Amino acid sequence: MKTLDESTIQTLISKAFDMLNFSYVPYSRFTVGAALLAKNGNIYTGCNIENASFGPSNCAERTALFKAVSEGVKDFTAIAIVGGPQKKVNDICSPCGVCRQTLREFCEKDFLFILAKSKTEYKLMTMDEILPESFKPEGQIGATQI
């Protein structure tokens, strides 16, 4: 498994916790923050944003990813994710399936997920562990025909 130094992990976790303050969650009241580390060293943050019709809602992980991609960045190393009801993080918050697959579009199998419930309590997982046998942009049948 690829590893990051503890200082980088702590920075990402801290930035993810900061993003809980920006979540817009009037329906679920479940706040999520994310901090995505690009291979160029930049960190892109995101929070979850809900909508009354639910479909247009966006998760924190995809918010961070879309910010980065919209600025031309498409190579990533790791993401820290925290979440809980009303900014209270009591347990690990795992990304939804849509976020896992969306991140897989831009991230290699050894990309790291830092699933944290505090700065000292976190779990590291690779993309391959969190989304085994994923659809992948390389080698998809028909991908070059589009």
LINNOR-V991615 format. One record per helix or strand of 3 or more residues. SS is the DSSP state (A for helix, B for strand). FROM is the first residue (numbers start at 1). LEN is the number of residues. Records with the same first field share a line. If there is no record, write none. Layout:
SS: FROM-LEN / FROM-LEN
This chain:
A: 6-17 / 60-11 / 97-8 / 127-4 / 143-3
B: 30-9 / 43-5 / 76-10 / 112-5 / 122-5
